[in-house]
Amino acid sequence: MQRTVSAHIEATLSADTEVVLAIAVAHGPSCTESLEIIANGAPAVAREIAAPHGGRLHLVTGLPAGALTIDYNATVNGIAPVEQPADIDRISYVRPSRYCDSDKLMPVAAAEFAGLQGKNLLDAVSSWVGSQLSYVSGSSKPIDGAVDTYLLRQGVCRDYAHLVIALLRGLNVPARLAAVYAPGLDPMDFHAVAEAFVDGAWWVVDATALAPRPTLLRIATGRDAADTAFLSTIKGALTLHSVEVGATVDALPNDDLTLLTALR
């Protein structure tokens, strides 16, 4: 499998800004890539920082006031090896987090999915969230969590993923969020899916069903969207103007929803 991905970001910076990017594909498959950052007309240098689960952040410091343009391109051949589960992940990813307030949704999870385990549970949660929510661009706020989404009954991919994660954690199933490139996604953008730990491995749960799971390419992984933002500042200020994302695959496969699929 060969996947080609890209991201083009335009923004305006205040003086002496530090930017963190999470747009590079995670370590795993063979990859040829480029990252170009132009700040106020001059090239800027990014320092790569390791993140959990093979993720790679890029930190850019000392940026001057003015226009910022970021271009990332990658061609990825093959698939990543199966991730070896870690005990700490099974602990961290079963706890409530900023956007996945699972403690508040435990009664809902218990009432809707009592007695289900393993793949049957993942199928039921994915189907329930997919049927209960409407995908509406711009319907949610950046600060909305799983409970907000449950009450609003609409959202975008991160909202679907947050609700799936919160319901699974409410049943003591470790679950986490993965930011991905998604060939076949329409409209194209960065995409967010849940991953759940059952039967000794991490499996993709995407209640939106907007892209074939076998094509998804990991960028960042964490407790929720707070850990996986594609762009953030740790100093100064930034005004985002536009984001363009591309993701293609040499042959777009069918997605057999009756099978468990790992993010590779």
N, C-alpha and C positions, 0 to 999 in steps of 0.2 A: 504494500500500500504506500502510495506517495501522496502526501498532503502539502499544499502550498498555502501559506497564511501571510497576512499583512495587517498593519495598523498604521494609520496616519492621523496624527493628533495636532490640532492647532489651538494655541492659548495665548494669553497675555500675562506677563509676570510683573510683580512689583520688584523692587531692588533687593538683591542678596537673598534670593529664594533657593530653598533646597527641595528638590522634587524626587519622589520615589515612584518608579515605574514597575508594574507587574504585567508586562505584555510579551515577554519572551517565553517561548515554550519551555516546559520543565525538562530537566535532564531525563534521558531515556533513549528514544530512538536516535538513529543517525540524523544529524541536522546540519544544514548549511544556512547561515543567517547573517544579517547585517542590521546594525542599529545606528541611525544618524540623528543627531540632535543639534539643531541650529537655534541659538539664543541671541536675539538682537543682531542677526546677520552673521554671527561667528559660530564655528563649531564648538560644541561642549563635550566634555569627556564624562562618561558614566562609569561608576565603580560597581562591579557585580557583587552581590551579597547573597549567600545561600539562604534559602527559605525551606520550610518543612516540605517533605514529600517530593524532593527534587526541584522545587520551585526556585526561580532565580529573580531576585529583585535587582533593579539598577538605580543607584543613588547618584544624583547629579547635584553638586553643591556650587555655591557662589554664583548663581545665575543673575545676570543683570536685568534691570527693568526693560520691558519691551516684548516683542513678539517671540513666541516659542513654537518651533515646529519639530515634531518627532516622527520619524519613519522607521518602521521595523518590518523586515521581510525574512521569511524562513521557508525552506523546503525540507520536509521531514520524510525520510524513507524508513519503512518498516514500522514496527510497533514496539512499545516499551515492554520490558520484562514485567512479570507479575510482581506486584509489591508484596514484600514480606510484612505481615502484620506485626505491630509493636504493642506491647502491653500498655504503654503510656497512652497510646492513641485510643485504646478501648476504654480508658478511664476518662481522658479529656473530652472525648466526643460523645459521652453519654450525659454530660452535665449541661444545664441551661447556659445560654450565652446571650450576648447583646441583642441579636435579632432573632434568636431561636429560644423564646421563653417557654420552654417545654414544661416547666413546673406548673404553668397556668393552664396548659392544655392536656394534662394527664387525665382528667375525667373524660374529656372528649375522646382521647385515644382509647381509653379503656372501654368506653361505651360502643364505639364504632368497630373496634378490631379485636374484641375479646376472643381469646382462644386461638388466634392465628399466629403462626411462627414461620420463620425462614422465608422462602420464596413466596409462599402464599400471602404472607404479611406484606412484603414489598409490593406485590401485585395489587393487593387491596388498597394500600395507602396511595399508591400512584394513581390508580383508577378513581378513588374517591376524591383526591385533590383535583385531578383533572376534570372531573364532572362538576365539582362544587364551585370552581373558580372560572371566571371569564378572563381571557388574556386581553387586556386593554392597555395599550401604550400610554404612558403618562398618568395612569390612574393612581399610582402609589407615590408616597413621599420617601425621600432618602432615609428618613428616620423610622419608617414603618417596620414593625417586626411581625412575627408569625401570628400573634393574636390580632393585630390590626388587619392582616390579610384575611384571617378566618372570619372576622366580623364584616369586612368590606366585600368579601367574595369576588374580588378581582385583583389583578396585578400583572406583573411581568415575570420574567423567568426567575429572578432572584426571589421574588415573593413566593412563587410556587415551591422553589427549593427550600426556602426557610420554613414553610408550613410542613412540607414532607419531613424535614429534619426534626422539627419540634415534636411532631406526632410520634415519630420513631423513638426519639429519646424519651418521650413520655411513657414508652413501653420498655425502657431500658435497653434499647437497641442502639449501639453507637452509630452516629450519623454525622456527616460533615458536608461542607460545601466545596465544590470545585468550580473555578472559573476556567472556561475552555474556549478554544476556537472550534467552531461547529460547521464543517462543510455540509451544505444542504439546507442550512438555516435560512428562513425567509420571513421577515426582512433580515438581512445579514447584520450582525452586531457581535460584540462579546456575548457569551452565553454562560448561564450558571445552572448547574445541576447538583443534585444530592448524590452522595455515596453512602451506602449502608453496609455495616459489617454483619454478615450472617454466614453461617456455614463455613467459617474460617477464612473469609476473604471479603474484600471491598467490592461492592457492585453498584453500578450506576442506576439511579432512580430519577427519571426525567418526566415529571407529570405533564409537562407541556407537549411532549411528543413532537416537537418542532424540527428535530434533526435526527438522522440515524445515529444511534449510540455508538456503533463500531467506528465511526469516523472521528469522534470527539477527540480533541488533543488538549491535554492538561496544560494550564498556565500556572495557576496558583491554587492552594488548598488550605482550608482553615475551618474554624468553628462556624463562621458565617461570613457575610459580606464585609464585615469590619476587617477581616484578615486577608481579603482577596481583591481589594480595590485596584483597578488598573492604573490609577493615577492618584497620588496624594501628595500633600506638602507637609514637611516637618519644620519649615521655617519660611517666613514670608507669606505671600498670597498669590493666587492664580485664578484667572477667569478663563473657563473653558469655552471655546467657540465651536469646535466641530471634532467629531470622531468618525473615521471611516475604517471599517474592518472588512477584510476579505478572507475567505477560507474555501478552498476547493480540494477535491480528491480525484485521483486518476479514474476511479470507477465508483460511482455512488451506489452503495449496497442497499438492499432492502433491510429493514430492521424487524427481525422476528421478535415481537414483544412477549412471546411465550418463553424466551430464553433469558437467563441471567447474562449480563454483559459487563465486563470490567473496562475501566477507563485506561486505554493504552495508546 
